[in-house]
Amino acid sequence: MNVTLPARAADLRAAYQRGFQDDGVLLAFTLPNADTKAFIRKLRPESPLLHRNTPVTSGREQSPTTPFAHLGLKEPETLADVTEGPVCTVCDGNLNWLNIAVHPINAQRNQVYLSGAV
């Protein structure tokens, strides 16, 4: 993924799933609130991340190709109060794309979700 983890990242979880065309990569960890904005800035999102207050609902129940459930986590789409968006739509190196989602766990820490394809 070529992402440098912050020193105070905790509860790291990662997965790699071989796919038909692209392979899916997941990385999740918790991070103190004070470190979250700096981490996002280092990723240099192409556009501002969007915040949503409610879970994503659609007429079709789509499940992600590489779900975070493999890591024992809820899917970011099923959570309220999430800031998310693409970090790169065409990335350098082997990564085809990378998305981030950030969900507050409590007043001190956030759950950070990174998903991409290689």
SVG drawing of the C-alpha trace seen along z (x, -y; Angstrom):
<svg xmlns="http://www.w3.org/2000/svg" viewBox="-34 -20 40 35">
<polyline fill="none" stroke="black" stroke-width="0.4" points="0.0,0.0 3.0,-2.3 1.4,-4.0 3.6,-5.0 1.8,-4.2 1.8,-6.8 3.9,-6.0 0.8,-6.0 -1.3,-3.7 -2.7,-0.8 -4.8,2.4 -3.4,2.8 -5.3,5.2 -4.5,5.9 -5.7,8.2 -4.8,9.1 -7.4,10.8 -6.6,12.1 -9.3,11.1 -10.2,11.8 -8.8,8.6 -7.5,6.6 -6.3,7.7 -7.9,6.0 -5.9,4.6 -7.2,3.5 -5.6,1.8 -7.3,0.7 -6.0,-0.8 -6.9,-3.1 -5.3,-6.5 -5.5,-9.3 -7.7,-12.2 -4.7,-14.5 -2.9,-12.5 -5.7,-11.8 -5.7,-15.1 -2.0,-15.0 -2.1,-11.4 -4.8,-12.4 -2.8,-15.4 0.2,-13.1 -1.9,-11.0 -2.6,-14.1 -6.3,-13.5 -7.1,-14.7 -10.2,-16.4 -11.6,-17.2 -13.0,-14.2 -16.7,-14.1 -18.5,-13.7 -21.8,-11.7 -23.9,-11.5 -25.8,-8.4 -25.0,-4.9 -25.1,-4.4 -28.4,-2.8 -29.2,-1.7 -32.0,0.3 -29.5,3.0 -27.6,4.7 -24.1,4.6 -21.3,6.0 -17.7,4.9 -15.4,7.2 -12.9,7.2 -14.9,6.6 -13.5,5.3 -15.5,8.1 -12.5,10.3 -10.6,8.2 -13.4,8.4 -14.6,4.9 -17.8,3.3 -17.9,2.0 -17.5,-1.8 -20.6,-2.1 -22.7,-0.6 -21.6,-3.3 -22.8,-6.8 -20.5,-9.8 -17.8,-8.9 -15.4,-11.0 -14.4,-9.4 -13.2,-9.6 -10.5,-8.7 -7.0,-9.4 -5.8,-8.6 -7.8,-7.5 -4.7,-6.7 -1.9,-6.0 1.9,-5.8 3.4,-2.4 1.4,0.9 -1.7,-0.6 -4.6,-1.3 -6.7,-3.3 -6.9,-4.0 -9.9,-5.1 -10.0,-6.2 -12.8,-6.2 -12.4,-7.6 -14.9,-6.9 -14.7,-8.2 -14.6,-5.4 -14.7,-7.7 -13.6,-11.2 -9.9,-10.2 -9.5,-7.8 -10.6,-7.2 -10.9,-4.0 -9.1,-4.5 -10.0,-2.3 -7.9,-2.1 -9.0,0.0 -7.5,0.2 -6.7,2.3 -3.5,3.5"/>
</svg>
